[in-house]
Amino acid sequence: MQLAQRLNRISEPQTIKMAKLGRELKAQGADIIDLSLGEPDFKTPAHICRAAAEAMEAGFTKYTPVVGYPELRQAIADKLKRDNGLSYTIDEIIVSTGAKQCLANAVLSIVNPGDEVIIPTPYWVTYSALVQLAEGTVKFIDCYIDTDYKLTADKLEAAISPATKLFIFSSPCNPTGSVYSKAELMALAEVFKCHPHVAIISDEIYEYINYVGKHESIAQFPELRDRVMVVNGMSKGFAMTGWRLGYMAGPKEIVQACEKMQGQFTSATSSITQRASIAALTGDLTPTHTMTASFKQRRDFVIGELQKMPGVEINMPEGAFYAFANISSFFGKTDGTTVINNDEDMSMYLLHTAHISTVNGTAFGNENCIRISFATSMEKLQEAMIRMAKALAALK
Ligand SMILES: Cc1ncc(COP(=O)(O)O)c(C=O)c1O
């Protein structure tokens, strides 16, 4: 069978590949600590699970409108008002099978072959893959630790061209944990104001996992409102990765385009998940805040340990649950068996010698780093940091 050429434009996400490799080694008996996947280790809060059970009993088991139940979209509109000060009507909101599908819908609805899409690096793996599927051209803007891996207005200004159609970023950021402040977003907004042909996808899936205070959205600037798509979802803040619900708020015509796309691909996401998500969005946020407090404790521990490891350079993540460690000072070194020439060698070395699974930074557009997820128990993190320190110290 000759497979379609479009498959050559994308590859399996490194995050999933590393988790798979870790599982294979585990099956062979190795004691692997998985720090590769972006998944809270907590259970979904009980009141959300109860709402799902009640929904099934009440018969919410049929197809729903493609864009999601109106009650759910109203709950999302209320949440956007309550938490973000953003005003959206329910026909400016679409619910999808995960934030990932929102992103796919939006990119495929906006990008024509040859259109330029700007993505600041480090970035989440799926953004560029989606642009490549849409046959767009990705223009990366490299950002480094000196600006906490955040994009500055001057770099953005220099990158925008007449061919630029779209800009995609996340705050809090996967993989760096960087959080844009209101002032930083305002500086970017000033640039976008001068370039009305550029649409913006603002991925805010880690909104609730924020260690510095209030989440800020670039959609708050009125001049940008008619071209910003806010993407968010249940996976991270409510520990609902397996339930598959994301949502997007944006201009009505984009929402309608996404509805058309989604209507052919998947229709709506699960009716039961949608009912449970109403309970999550309108219910008590204490479990979410408790999880975030735990992530903060783990962040402080992991970053503290990484800072103690000679040769590792690390920023302080202000959100999400990843440490993005620069390990390039080890390139060219060896433990006597394995030579570390790049980030992939490092993640493989850590997997095979320390039995910790991480993801190489190239997958996120930075070849000097590895991503370490701290969304796992303190016990596992403590053991993982001991093993990592030992493995790095053995490199001469
Ligand atoms: C930055 C970012 N956006 C979107 C997603 C996708 O989330 P969902 O599970 O809702 O598809 C992820 C998941 O890892 C993510 O890290």
The ligand as a Tripos MOL2 file, in Angstrom:
@<TRIPOS>MOLECULE
LIG
   16    16     1     0     0
SMALL
NO_CHARGES

@<TRIPOS>ATOM
      1 C1          0.5230   23.4570   25.0280 C.3       1 LIG1
      2 C2         -0.5030   22.3870   24.8360 C.ar      1 LIG1
      3 N1         -1.5870   22.6520   24.1060 N.ar      1 LIG1
      4 C3         -2.5400   21.7310   23.8990 C.ar      1 LIG1
      5 C4         -2.4420   20.4580   24.4410 C.ar      1 LIG1
      6 C5         -3.5210   19.4520   24.1230 C.3       1 LIG1
      7 O1         -4.4060   19.2780   25.1290 O.3       1 LIG1
      8 P1         -5.6690   18.3290   25.0080 P.3       1 LIG1
      9 O2         -5.4240   17.1670   25.9120 O.co2     1 LIG1
     10 O3         -6.8330   19.1540   25.4670 O.co2     1 LIG1
     11 O4         -5.8160   17.9210   23.5750 O.co2     1 LIG1
     12 C6         -1.3200   20.1260   25.2040 C.ar      1 LIG1
     13 C7         -1.1590   18.7650   25.7500 C.2       1 LIG1
     14 O5         -0.0950   18.3220   26.1020 O.2       1 LIG1
     15 C8         -0.3360   21.1200   25.4190 C.ar      1 LIG1
     16 O6          0.7610   20.8630   26.1440 O.3       1 LIG1
@<TRIPOS>BOND
     1     1     2 1
     2     2     3 ar
     3     2    15 ar
     4     3     4 ar
     5     4     5 ar
     6     5     6 1
     7     5    12 ar
     8     6     7 1
     9     7     8 1
    10     8     9 2
    11     8    10 1
    12     8    11 1
    13    12    13 1
    14    12    15 ar
    15    13    14 2
    16    15    16 1
@<TRIPOS>SUBSTRUCTURE
     1 LIG1         1 GROUP 0 **** ****
